[in-house]
Amino acid sequence: MPPAALPPRTFGARRVPPAPAKPAQPTAGLDWITVQAWLIALRLRLAARLQILALALRPRPREAWSREAAIRALLHSDFSATCVRILAYLGALAVLAMGAAEIFRSAPVVAQIEPAPRVEWIDVAKPFPAFALPMSELAESGHSYGMRRHAVGGGRRDIMNWGELEGDAPHLMVEIYRPAAEFTRFGGAQREIAARTDGLISAIAMKPAGTMKSKFGSVSLVEFTVRQEPMRQCLGFVRAFGRPHLQILGWYCTSGPELIERDVIACALDRLTLLAAGSDAKVGELFARAELKRNFCGQRSPLLAATPKLGPSPAAGLDVKLRGRLSVH
């Protein structure tokens, strides 16, 4: 057997005995103490919570309730008073603003010159006659030739007058209206005649008087009275065409209650001729065809002077020139 190992030699060092082992402490005792301490702390916490809850649920004394109600009433009254003051201040400011505006407001500016009303039709100075109508029977009444242009559309109205509507002498007016861009449509005979009297006669005061044949075809007639001194009886006539757009209208008036002789209007329409159609060839064609139906009025009428059938009178010198010109078309 090998020899047992000998402990090492220390050569003079004192040999220290090993430390005694500590006795083991019981763990069960420590755990019980910890549980006891935790339970105590939990009880104390629960007790504190219950006490706080009891204080919260304890009924408040009547004095506290009355004090709170008083505070609320005071706050409500102060709020209402404040609102009333604010409204009063705002009302006062509004009154002051209105007063200041009334004081410093500038006076309204009154125009010294009122703007002239817009003129629908413009009178042309020194117009070039486009139509001729010799009426030697009415030479004593005076004759005038005028022309008007529409301010916007450019339509043209050639107006021939003998005498005046409100005068004493016999009065004849013939208008040839050639509309342009302002044209919508021609109205009825009563409406068209009333529009030319400048409000003197209304369309209601006019009565239809049938029709009359002329070289331009059937012409509508209306009767009306100018109730002035002297009273005048008038007979109006209207003839409108669709192609070309053209309207011939007018009236003949005499003083007294006697009825108007239609022969005067028939003769005036028969003698109406065209001098210059301009660039509108359809107007020239219309008058050329009408000339073929001319009956040379007044040849056998005791009221009107004769219109020679084979030659013109000096007053109707333009008539021959027109017929010669229209024959070219």
TORSEDREN-824843 format. One line per field, with one value per residue: residue in one letter; chain; residue number from 1; x, z, y of N, C-alpha, C, O in turn. Coordinates in steps of 0.05 Angstrom, whole numbers. Atoms other than C-alpha are relative to their C-alpha. Example, Ala and Ser with C-alpha at 12.3 -4.5 7.8 and 13.67 -1.06 7.14 Angstrom:
BEGIN
residuo (A S)
cadena (A A)
num (1 2)
nu (18 -16)
nw (0 -1)
nv (-24 -24)
cau (246 273)
caw (156 143)
cav (-90 -21)
cu (18 -15)
cw (0 14)
cv (24 22)
ou (39 -5)
ow (13 18)
ov (24 44)
END
This chain:
BEGIN
residuo (M P P A A L P P R T F G A R R V P P A P A K P A Q P T A G L D W I T V Q A W L I A L R L R L A A R L Q I L A L A L R P R P R E A W S R E A A I R A L L H S D F S A T C V R I L A Y L G A L A V L A M G A A E I F R S A P V V A Q I E P A P R V E W I D V A K P F P A F A L P M S E L A E S G H S Y G M R R H A V G G G R R D I M N W G E L E G D A P H L M V E I Y R P A A E F T R F G G A Q R E I A A R T D G L I S A I A M K P A G T M K S K F G S V S L V E F T V R Q E P M R Q C L G F V R A F G R P H L Q I L G W Y C T S G P E L I E R D V I A C A L D R L T L L A A G S D A K V G E L F A R A E L K R N F C G Q R S P L L A A T P K L G P S P A A G L D V K L R G R L S V H)
cadena (A A A A A A A A A A A A A A A A A A A A A A A A A A A A A A A A A A A A A A A A A A A A A A A A A A A A A A A A A A A A A A A A A A A A A A A A A A A A A A A A A A A A A A A A A A A A A A A A A A A A A A A A A A A A A A A A A A A A A A A A A A A A A A A A A A A A A A A A A A A A A A A A A A A A A A A A A A A A A A A A A A A A A A A A A A A A A A A A A A A A A A A A A A A A A A A A A A A A A A A A A A A A A A A A A A A A A A A A A A A A A A A A A A A A A A A A A A A A A A A A A A A A A A A A A A A A A A A A A A A A A A A A A A A A A A A A A A A A A A A A A A A A A A A A A A A A A A A A A A A A A A A A A A A A A A A A A A A A A A A A A A A A A A A A A)
num (1 2 3 4 5 6 7 8 9 10 11 12 13 14 15 16 17 18 19 20 21 22 23 24 25 26 27 28 29 30 31 32 33 34 35 36 37 38 39 40 41 42 43 44 45 46 47 48 49 50 51 52 53 54 55 56 57 58 59 60 61 62 63 64 65 66 67 68 69 70 71 72 73 74 75 76 77 78 79 80 81 82 83 84 85 86 87 88 89 90 91 92 93 94 95 96 97 98 99 100 101 102 103 104 105 106 107 108 109 110 111 112 113 114 115 116 117 118 119 120 121 122 123 124 125 126 127 128 129 130 131 132 133 134 135 136 137 138 139 140 141 142 143 144 145 146 147 148 149 150 151 152 153 154 155 156 157 158 159 160 161 162 163 164 165 166 167 168 169 170 171 172 173 174 175 176 177 178 179 180 181 182 183 184 185 186 187 188 189 190 191 192 193 194 195 196 197 198 199 200 201 202 203 204 205 206 207 208 209 210 211 212 213 214 215 216 217 218 219 220 221 222 223 224 225 226 227 228 229 230 231 232 233 234 235 236 237 238 239 240 241 242 243 244 245 246 247 248 249 250 251 252 253 254 255 256 257 258 259 260 261 262 263 264 265 266 267 268 269 270 271 272 273 274 275 276 277 278 279 280 281 282 283 284 285 286 287 288 289 290 291 292 293 294 295 296 297 298 299 300 301 302 303 304 305 306 307 308 309 310 311 312 313 314 315 316 317 318 319 320 321 322 323 324 325 326 327 328 329)
nu (17 -16 2 20 -12 -3 7 -23 -11 1 -25 3 25 20 22 25 22 22 22 24 23 23 24 21 24 25 13 29 6 -3 23 24 -1 5 29 14 -5 15 29 5 0 25 23 -2 7 29 13 -2 18 28 5 3 26 20 1 12 29 13 17 -11 19 18 -13 -16 18 10 -22 -5 23 -4 -21 11 18 -16 -12 20 8 -22 -1 22 -5 -22 11 16 -18 -13 20 5 -23 1 21 -9 -19 15 13 -21 -9 20 0 -23 4 19 -13 -22 8 -1 26 4 -7 22 -10 10 11 10 -8 21 10 -11 17 1 -1 -15 8 -22 1 -1 -1 3 25 0 26 14 29 11 27 6 25 -6 -22 5 -6 -29 -11 -26 -11 -19 -10 -10 -16 0 -26 -15 3 -7 24 5 28 5 26 9 23 15 15 -7 21 17 5 27 0 -2 -26 -6 -27 -7 -26 -10 -19 -16 -15 -27 -5 19 26 9 23 19 24 25 4 5 -24 -20 9 -2 -28 -10 13 -14 17 24 22 -7 10 27 19 2 19 -6 18 0 -23 2 -18 -18 -20 -17 16 20 -10 17 8 10 11 -4 8 -17 20 -10 14 26 -1 -9 5 -24 1 -28 -4 -25 -6 -26 -11 -20 -24 -18 13 7 27 11 22 5 28 10 18 14 15 29 10 6 -16 -23 2 -22 -13 -25 -21 -5 -16 -26 -15 -3 -20 -26 -20 -27 -21 -26 3 -27 -11 21 14 27 18 5 18 27 13 3 25 24 5 16 28 8 24 0 23 8 6 29 9 4 -13 -29 -8 -5 -28 -1 -8 -21 -23 1 3 -25 -5 -6 -21 -17 14 -9 -28 1 10 -21 -21 8 3 -26 0)
nw (0 -1 -26 -1 4 -25 2 4 -24 0 -11 -21 0 -18 13 -8 3 17 -13 -5 18 -12 -2 20 -11 11 21 -5 -18 15 19 -16 -9 24 6 -21 4 24 -7 -16 18 17 -17 -5 24 4 -21 8 22 -10 -14 19 13 -19 -1 25 1 -23 8 -6 -17 14 4 25 24 3 9 28 15 -1 19 27 5 3 27 21 1 12 28 13 -1 19 27 5 4 27 20 -1 12 29 10 0 22 25 3 6 28 18 -1 14 29 9 -1 19 26 20 12 26 23 19 27 10 26 2 26 21 6 24 24 16 28 5 24 19 11 29 11 29 3 13 11 10 -2 7 -9 5 -13 -28 0 -20 -27 -4 3 -13 3 -21 -2 -26 -2 -26 -13 -5 21 26 18 13 3 17 -8 16 -14 10 -23 -26 -12 -17 13 11 29 4 -7 11 -8 12 -10 10 -21 8 -25 2 -22 -22 7 -11 17 2 -17 13 11 -21 -16 16 4 -26 -6 15 -9 -23 -23 3 3 -9 18 -8 11 29 9 27 21 23 18 25 20 11 17 -18 -11 -20 -21 -24 -7 -28 -4 -26 -2 -16 -15 -7 15 6 0 25 6 14 11 3 18 -5 18 -7 18 -12 17 -22 -24 6 -9 8 -17 -2 -5 12 -19 7 -22 1 -6 24 5 18 26 4 25 -4 -8 23 19 -11 3 28 9 -15 17 -11 14 -3 -18 -12 6 -4 25 -5 -2 27 14 -12 11 29 3 -7 22 21 -9 -5 14 7 -15 4 28 1 -26 -2 -24 3 27 17 4 29 4 21 -6 -28 -5 -10 -27 -2 19 -9 3 25 -4 -17 15 18 -15 -11 22 4 -18)
nv (-24 -24 -13 -22 -27 -14 -29 -17 -12 -29 -10 -21 -16 10 13 -13 19 -10 -15 17 -6 -14 17 -7 -13 11 -17 -1 -22 -26 -3 -6 -28 -17 1 -15 -28 -8 -1 -23 -24 1 -9 -29 -14 2 -16 -28 -4 -1 -25 -21 3 -7 -29 -10 6 -12 -23 -26 -16 -18 -25 2 -2 -28 -17 4 -12 -29 -6 3 -22 -24 2 -3 -28 -16 5 -13 -28 -5 1 -24 -23 3 -8 -29 -13 4 -17 -28 -3 0 -26 -20 4 -10 -29 -10 4 -21 -26 -2 9 -21 -7 14 -16 -3 -7 -25 5 27 12 0 28 13 -3 25 -8 -24 -15 -5 -27 -1 28 3 14 27 5 -23 1 -26 -5 -28 -8 -8 -19 -22 9 1 26 4 27 6 27 8 24 12 -5 25 19 -11 -2 -27 -8 -24 -11 -22 -13 -23 -11 11 16 -16 -26 -4 8 29 10 27 10 26 9 25 10 23 7 13 19 -3 11 26 6 -22 3 -4 -26 -19 -5 -14 -27 -13 -5 -23 -24 -10 1 -17 18 27 21 8 -20 4 20 11 -11 17 -1 -15 10 -20 13 16 22 -7 -18 -1 -27 -5 -27 -12 -28 -18 -16 -27 -21 14 29 10 28 10 27 10 23 15 23 11 21 18 1 -8 -11 -27 -7 -26 -8 -29 -7 -25 -12 -25 -11 4 28 15 24 -4 13 18 -5 -16 19 17 -15 -4 25 5 -18 4 13 3 -15 13 22 6 27 20 5 10 -23 -9 19 -3 -23 5 16 -17 -19 14 0 -27 -7 -28 -10 -28 -6 -6 -8 -30 -10 -2 -8 23 8 8 28 2 -18 -10 -29 -12 8 28 5 22 26 12 9 23 23 8 12 26 20 13 22)
cau (0 27 40 -11 1 26 0 45 88 82 148 129 62 6 -48 -117 -177 -236 -294 -354 -415 -475 -537 -593 -650 -720 -752 -823 -821 -797 -853 -907 -882 -882 -953 -975 -943 -975 -1044 -1037 -1018 -1077 -1125 -1098 -1106 -1177 -1195 -1169 -1208 -1272 -1263 -1253 -1315 -1355 -1335 -1355 -1423 -1438 -1497 -1476 -1505 -1561 -1516 -1469 -1527 -1555 -1487 -1477 -1547 -1531 -1467 -1503 -1557 -1505 -1468 -1532 -1553 -1485 -1486 -1555 -1536 -1472 -1511 -1560 -1503 -1469 -1534 -1545 -1474 -1483 -1549 -1517 -1460 -1510 -1548 -1483 -1461 -1527 -1524 -1453 -1471 -1530 -1487 -1429 -1470 -1458 -1517 -1547 -1520 -1574 -1558 -1563 -1577 -1621 -1597 -1636 -1681 -1655 -1683 -1707 -1715 -1669 -1692 -1646 -1630 -1642 -1660 -1655 -1726 -1735 -1809 -1855 -1928 -1957 -2020 -2037 -2105 -2073 -2023 -2056 -2043 -1967 -1922 -1862 -1816 -1779 -1738 -1722 -1669 -1673 -1618 -1599 -1628 -1618 -1690 -1715 -1781 -1798 -1855 -1894 -1943 -1995 -2022 -2022 -2061 -2087 -2096 -2157 -2137 -2143 -2086 -2054 -1995 -1962 -1904 -1862 -1825 -1768 -1744 -1674 -1644 -1696 -1752 -1791 -1859 -1912 -1971 -2044 -2072 -2099 -2035 -1991 -2033 -2037 -1961 -1953 -1999 -1950 -2001 -2056 -2101 -2101 -2112 -2175 -2207 -2199 -2251 -2237 -2267 -2258 -2210 -2197 -2166 -2105 -2047 -2009 -2065 -2116 -2106 -2134 -2173 -2188 -2230 -2214 -2232 -2186 -2228 -2200 -2224 -2244 -2262 -2230 -2251 -2194 -2188 -2123 -2095 -2041 -2010 -1952 -1908 -1867 -1819 -1790 -1803 -1839 -1901 -1942 -1987 -2018 -2084 -2127 -2164 -2215 -2251 -2324 -2367 -2372 -2347 -2280 -2282 -2239 -2223 -2170 -2132 -2141 -2113 -2055 -2035 -2044 -1997 -1943 -1881 -1809 -1751 -1691 -1691 -1616 -1586 -1653 -1675 -1736 -1766 -1757 -1790 -1849 -1863 -1852 -1906 -1952 -1944 -1974 -2038 -2043 -2112 -2093 -2141 -2178 -2189 -2265 -2268 -2299 -2262 -2191 -2154 -2144 -2080 -2063 -2056 -2011 -1967 -1949 -1968 -1913 -1923 -1914 -1852 -1815 -1867 -1845 -1772 -1790 -1830 -1774 -1724 -1765 -1777 -1702 -1710)
caw (0 -12 49 73 56 114 129 107 160 180 214 275 256 306 286 285 299 251 268 299 254 268 292 240 255 247 182 203 259 214 163 216 242 172 160 227 211 142 170 221 168 125 183 198 125 121 186 158 94 131 175 115 82 145 149 76 85 150 141 136 185 164 173 118 70 84 76 8 -14 7 -33 -94 -89 -81 -143 -183 -163 -180 -247 -264 -242 -284 -346 -337 -330 -393 -433 -408 -428 -497 -506 -486 -535 -591 -577 -576 -642 -675 -650 -675 -743 -747 -728 -774 -832 -896 -928 -988 -1054 -1099 -1173 -1201 -1270 -1277 -1329 -1393 -1406 -1456 -1525 -1563 -1630 -1656 -1705 -1766 -1787 -1861 -1882 -1953 -1975 -1992 -2009 -2046 -2035 -2074 -2040 -2073 -2040 -1972 -1993 -1948 -1887 -1897 -1911 -1873 -1884 -1825 -1810 -1745 -1729 -1672 -1622 -1612 -1667 -1726 -1753 -1797 -1797 -1854 -1833 -1878 -1846 -1872 -1817 -1744 -1703 -1655 -1706 -1744 -1816 -1845 -1822 -1857 -1829 -1866 -1836 -1869 -1816 -1837 -1773 -1761 -1700 -1652 -1688 -1652 -1686 -1710 -1663 -1678 -1715 -1652 -1614 -1670 -1682 -1607 -1601 -1653 -1618 -1560 -1508 -1534 -1553 -1519 -1556 -1516 -1543 -1615 -1652 -1710 -1775 -1820 -1879 -1944 -2009 -2037 -2083 -2023 -2008 -1952 -1902 -1830 -1808 -1738 -1717 -1659 -1635 -1610 -1556 -1558 -1585 -1639 -1635 -1690 -1722 -1746 -1788 -1780 -1826 -1819 -1869 -1848 -1890 -1868 -1927 -1926 -1856 -1870 -1842 -1872 -1824 -1811 -1803 -1832 -1787 -1798 -1752 -1734 -1721 -1794 -1815 -1851 -1926 -1939 -2009 -1981 -1949 -2011 -2055 -2008 -2009 -2084 -2094 -2045 -2084 -2070 -2088 -2061 -2031 -2014 -2009 -1994 -2060 -2029 -2013 -2085 -2109 -2061 -2088 -2160 -2153 -2119 -2178 -2223 -2181 -2180 -2199 -2206 -2152 -2159 -2233 -2223 -2151 -2139 -2072 -2098 -2157 -2216 -2223 -2298 -2323 -2382 -2351 -2283 -2255 -2234 -2162 -2179 -2222 -2179 -2192 -2265 -2245 -2192 -2239 -2289 -2235 -2206 -2275 -2276 -2215)
cav (0 69 111 160 232 272 342 397 425 497 504 544 574 567 523 558 515 520 569 537 533 581 549 549 598 573 603 588 638 694 681 685 751 781 758 787 854 856 841 896 947 925 934 1003 1023 997 1032 1098 1089 1074 1135 1180 1150 1159 1232 1242 1209 1245 1293 1365 1414 1461 1521 1496 1486 1555 1586 1554 1575 1647 1645 1619 1672 1726 1702 1698 1768 1796 1762 1789 1859 1855 1834 1891 1941 1913 1919 1990 2008 1978 2015 2081 2069 2054 2119 2159 2127 2143 2215 2224 2195 2243 2302 2288 2262 2301 2336 2299 2323 2350 2350 2419 2392 2331 2281 2284 2224 2175 2190 2129 2164 2218 2272 2277 2348 2362 2291 2268 2250 2176 2181 2229 2245 2303 2329 2396 2395 2406 2459 2511 2468 2469 2411 2383 2323 2293 2232 2196 2144 2094 2109 2036 1993 2040 2037 2094 2131 2179 2225 2271 2321 2369 2414 2394 2344 2396 2452 2478 2461 2391 2348 2288 2248 2190 2151 2097 2056 2011 1976 1948 1914 1943 1908 1853 1853 1902 1913 1921 1981 2015 2005 2030 2092 2108 2103 2158 2208 2219 2199 2246 2188 2120 2054 2042 2106 2081 2041 1993 2020 1960 1957 1992 1969 2006 1993 1965 1915 1915 1972 1969 2031 2059 2119 2166 2235 2291 2323 2394 2460 2451 2378 2337 2271 2227 2164 2124 2072 2018 1970 1925 1879 1819 1817 1867 1892 1956 1992 2048 2084 2152 2188 2243 2292 2348 2395 2384 2323 2303 2234 2229 2215 2154 2179 2226 2168 2124 2179 2192 2118 2116 2175 2151 2133 2114 2160 2121 2052 2053 1984 1950 1921 1889 1957 1979 1915 1926 1996 1974 1921 1971 2019 1965 1969 2044 2071 2144 2169 2235 2228 2227 2250 2319 2323 2316 2345 2299 2260 2256 2186 2202 2255 2282 2349 2398 2378 2305 2312 2263 2210 2198 2193 2142 2098 2099 2081 2025 1994 1979 1935)
cu (17 -4 -18 14 0 -8 24 9 2 25 -3 -25 -20 -23 -26 -22 -22 -22 -24 -23 -22 -24 -21 -24 -25 -13 -29 -7 2 -24 -25 0 -6 -29 -16 3 -16 -30 -6 -1 -25 -24 1 -9 -30 -15 1 -19 -29 -6 -4 -28 -23 -2 -13 -30 -15 -18 11 -20 -15 14 18 -17 -10 22 6 -23 3 21 -10 -19 15 14 -20 -9 21 2 -22 4 22 -11 -17 17 13 -20 -6 23 -1 -22 9 20 -14 -13 21 10 -20 0 24 -3 -19 12 20 -8 0 -28 -2 6 -23 12 -12 -14 -9 9 -23 -9 11 -20 1 3 13 -8 26 -4 4 2 -3 -26 3 -27 -12 -30 -12 -29 -6 -25 4 23 -3 7 30 10 28 9 21 9 11 15 -2 28 16 -2 7 -24 -5 -30 0 -28 -6 -26 -11 -17 10 -24 -19 -6 -29 -2 0 28 3 29 3 29 7 22 14 18 26 3 -19 -27 -6 -24 -18 -24 -25 -4 -5 24 20 -8 2 29 10 -13 13 -18 -26 -25 9 -12 -28 -21 -4 -19 8 -21 2 26 -6 20 17 20 20 -15 -20 12 -21 -6 -10 -11 6 -6 21 -18 13 -16 16 4 6 -6 23 -5 29 1 28 2 29 7 21 26 -3 -15 -4 -29 -7 -24 -4 -29 -7 -21 -12 -15 -30 -7 -5 19 22 -6 25 15 26 23 7 17 28 17 5 23 28 19 27 20 27 -4 27 9 -21 -16 -28 -20 -6 -18 -29 -14 -3 -25 -24 -7 -17 -29 -11 -25 -3 -25 -5 -7 -30 -11 -4 14 29 6 8 30 2 11 22 23 -2 -5 26 6 9 22 18 -12 10 28 1 -9 21 22 -8 -4 27 2 -19)
cw (0 26 -1 -1 26 -4 -3 26 -3 11 18 0 18 -15 10 -4 -17 16 3 -18 16 1 -20 13 -12 -19 5 18 -13 -18 15 10 -23 -7 20 -5 -25 6 17 -17 -17 16 5 -25 -5 20 -9 -23 9 15 -19 -14 19 3 -25 -1 24 -9 9 16 -17 -5 -26 -25 -4 -9 -30 -17 -1 -20 -29 -8 -5 -28 -22 -2 -12 -30 -15 -1 -20 -28 -6 -5 -28 -22 0 -13 -30 -12 -2 -23 -27 -5 -7 -29 -20 0 -14 -30 -11 -1 -23 -28 -20 -12 -27 -23 -20 -27 -9 -27 -2 -27 -19 -4 -26 -23 -16 -29 -2 -26 -17 -12 -30 -13 -30 -5 -15 -12 -9 2 -6 8 -3 14 28 1 20 28 6 0 13 -4 21 0 28 -2 29 12 3 -24 -28 -19 -10 -3 -17 4 -17 13 -17 22 26 12 17 -12 -10 -29 -2 4 -10 10 -12 9 -13 19 -11 24 -6 24 23 -5 14 -16 -1 18 -17 -9 22 16 -15 -3 27 7 -14 9 25 25 -1 -1 9 -20 7 -12 -30 -7 -27 -20 -25 -16 -25 -20 -11 -18 16 12 20 23 23 7 29 1 29 -1 18 13 10 -16 -24 0 -28 -2 -17 -9 -4 -17 5 -20 5 -19 16 -15 -23 24 -4 9 -9 18 0 7 -15 18 -11 24 -4 4 -25 -3 -21 -26 -4 -26 3 7 -24 -21 10 -3 -30 -11 13 -17 13 -17 1 20 14 -8 4 -26 4 3 -27 -15 10 -13 -30 -5 7 -22 -21 8 4 -17 -6 12 -7 -28 -4 26 1 24 -4 -29 -16 -2 -29 -3 -20 6 27 1 10 28 2 -20 8 -5 -26 3 16 -16 -21 14 9 -22 -5 18 -10)
cv (25 14 23 26 14 30 17 13 30 12 23 15 -14 -10 11 -20 11 13 -18 9 13 -18 10 11 -11 20 2 22 27 4 8 28 19 1 16 30 10 3 25 25 1 9 30 16 -1 17 30 6 2 25 23 -2 8 31 12 -4 12 23 26 16 20 27 0 2 28 19 -3 12 31 8 -1 23 26 1 5 29 18 -4 14 30 8 0 24 24 -1 8 30 15 -2 18 29 4 1 27 21 -3 11 31 11 -3 21 27 4 -10 23 4 -14 19 0 9 26 -3 -29 -12 -2 -28 -10 2 -25 6 27 13 6 28 -1 -27 0 -16 -27 -6 27 -4 27 2 30 9 10 20 22 -8 0 -28 -1 -29 -3 -29 -5 -26 -11 1 -25 -19 10 1 28 4 26 9 24 11 23 10 -13 -15 16 27 1 -10 -30 -10 -28 -7 -28 -6 -27 -9 -25 -8 -14 -18 3 -13 -27 -10 25 -6 4 29 21 6 16 29 15 7 25 27 12 2 16 -18 -28 -21 -8 19 -3 -23 -11 10 -17 2 15 -11 23 -15 -17 -24 11 16 0 29 1 29 9 30 15 20 26 20 9 -30 -10 -30 -10 -29 -9 -24 -13 -23 -9 -22 -16 -1 20 10 30 5 28 6 30 4 26 11 26 10 -4 -29 -16 -24 6 -15 -17 5 15 -20 -18 14 4 -26 -5 17 -4 -16 1 16 -15 -22 -7 -28 -22 -3 -9 22 11 -19 3 24 -3 -17 16 19 -14 0 28 6 29 14 29 6 7 9 30 11 6 8 -25 -5 -10 -28 -2 18 11 30 11 -8 -29 -7 -23 -27 -15 -11 -26 -24 -9 -14 -28 -21 -14 -24 -22)
ou (38 -24 -22 37 -20 -4 46 -8 10 30 6 -30 -22 -33 -31 -25 -25 -28 -31 -26 -27 -29 -25 -35 -26 -19 -41 -28 -15 -34 -40 -21 -20 -40 -34 -16 -27 -43 -27 -18 -36 -41 -20 -22 -43 -35 -19 -31 -45 -28 -21 -41 -43 -24 -27 -45 -40 -8 20 -44 -7 8 19 -10 -10 17 11 -18 -3 19 -4 -18 7 14 -14 -12 16 7 -18 -1 21 -3 -16 11 15 -13 -9 19 5 -18 3 20 -6 -13 16 15 -12 -3 22 6 -16 6 20 9 -10 -44 18 -2 -32 25 -37 -33 8 8 -46 7 16 -43 22 17 8 -9 46 -24 22 22 -15 -29 16 -29 -4 -39 -15 -46 -5 -28 -12 36 17 12 38 -3 43 -8 40 -4 24 8 -2 47 41 19 16 -20 5 -45 11 -47 10 -44 4 -35 31 -47 -43 -13 -46 -23 8 48 -14 47 -14 47 -10 43 2 39 31 -14 -22 -44 11 -23 -17 -33 -25 12 7 29 33 9 12 34 30 -4 2 -16 -41 -45 31 -31 -43 -43 -19 -20 15 -45 -3 47 -29 43 8 18 34 -4 -27 32 -45 12 -22 0 6 -7 29 -28 19 -34 38 26 -4 0 31 -20 43 -19 47 -18 48 -10 36 47 -18 -39 14 -46 9 -43 13 -44 11 -40 1 -22 -40 10 -13 41 19 -14 47 37 45 45 30 34 47 41 26 37 48 12 32 19 41 -12 28 7 -15 -34 -45 -43 -29 -35 -48 -37 -22 -39 -45 -30 -32 -46 -33 -26 -23 -42 13 -14 -37 -35 15 17 40 -9 16 46 -9 30 38 44 -25 0 44 29 20 23 29 2 14 34 17 3 23 33 8 -2 27 12 -22)
ow (13 39 -21 8 41 -26 7 44 -23 8 12 20 20 -34 34 -25 -18 38 -14 -24 39 -18 -23 32 -36 -11 -3 14 -8 -19 5 10 -19 -13 13 -2 -25 -4 14 -14 -21 6 4 -23 -13 13 -6 -24 0 14 -15 -19 10 5 -24 -11 25 -24 31 14 -39 -25 -41 -44 -26 -24 -44 -38 -22 -34 -45 -30 -22 -41 -42 -24 -27 -45 -37 -21 -34 -45 -28 -22 -42 -40 -21 -27 -45 -34 -21 -36 -45 -27 -24 -42 -39 -21 -28 -45 -33 -19 -36 -46 -13 -14 -42 -23 -29 -29 -9 -34 1 -47 -11 -5 -45 -20 -23 -44 13 -47 -6 -24 -40 -25 -42 5 -36 -28 0 -3 11 -1 16 19 38 22 32 45 30 11 12 -4 23 -12 39 -16 48 -1 4 -34 -45 -43 2 -11 -9 1 -19 19 -30 31 27 4 17 3 -3 -37 17 -3 -6 7 -10 6 -15 21 -18 29 -29 29 39 13 15 -28 18 19 -41 -2 22 23 -4 -1 27 20 -5 1 36 40 18 10 1 -35 -11 -18 -42 8 -45 -14 -47 -5 -31 -12 -13 -21 4 28 20 34 18 6 39 -13 47 -23 39 1 34 -31 -20 -3 -48 16 -36 4 -21 -21 12 -25 2 -29 32 -3 -41 23 -5 6 -6 19 -10 15 -24 26 -26 42 -26 4 -22 8 -38 -26 -2 -30 -13 -4 -29 -33 -6 -11 -36 -30 5 -26 32 -41 -19 43 32 -32 0 -32 -14 -6 -33 -30 -5 -21 -42 -24 -6 -26 -35 -10 15 -40 -16 -2 -16 -34 -20 29 -5 26 9 -47 -5 -1 -35 11 -20 -8 37 -18 18 35 22 -31 -9 -4 -25 -7 11 -14 -26 3 8 -17 -16 10 2)
ov (24 10 36 30 14 41 10 19 41 36 45 29 -38 3 11 -33 35 5 -34 32 6 -33 34 -1 -17 42 23 35 44 27 24 42 39 22 31 46 33 21 37 43 23 24 43 36 19 29 44 27 18 36 40 18 19 41 32 13 9 40 30 12 28 40 20 16 38 38 17 23 43 28 16 33 42 21 18 40 36 15 26 43 28 17 35 40 19 22 42 34 17 29 43 25 16 38 38 17 24 43 32 15 31 43 25 -11 45 -14 -17 43 -21 29 29 11 -47 1 -8 -47 5 -6 -35 -9 46 0 15 34 -14 -34 19 -39 -28 -25 48 -26 44 -14 45 33 25 23 32 9 -2 -46 18 -47 12 -46 13 -45 4 -5 -23 -28 -5 7 47 -14 46 -6 43 -4 38 -4 -26 -10 10 46 -15 -20 -44 4 -46 10 -46 10 -45 4 -45 4 -23 -36 -15 -14 -44 -31 41 -29 7 46 43 29 34 47 38 27 37 48 32 21 17 -11 -37 -15 -17 11 12 -43 5 12 -7 9 22 -17 46 -39 -33 -39 34 8 3 46 -19 47 -6 42 5 38 30 13 20 -41 1 -45 3 -44 3 -38 1 -37 6 -36 -6 -2 16 16 46 -13 47 -10 45 -14 41 -4 41 -6 -5 -46 -39 -24 23 -38 -8 -5 11 -17 -25 2 3 -24 -17 9 7 -38 16 14 -16 -17 -23 -36 -46 12 -5 20 18 -10 0 21 8 -11 12 25 0 -4 31 0 38 23 44 29 24 11 44 36 23 3 -45 13 -31 -36 -21 16 15 44 -5 -12 -37 -29 -37 -47 -39 -33 -44 -46 -33 -33 -47 -45 -36 -45 -43)
END
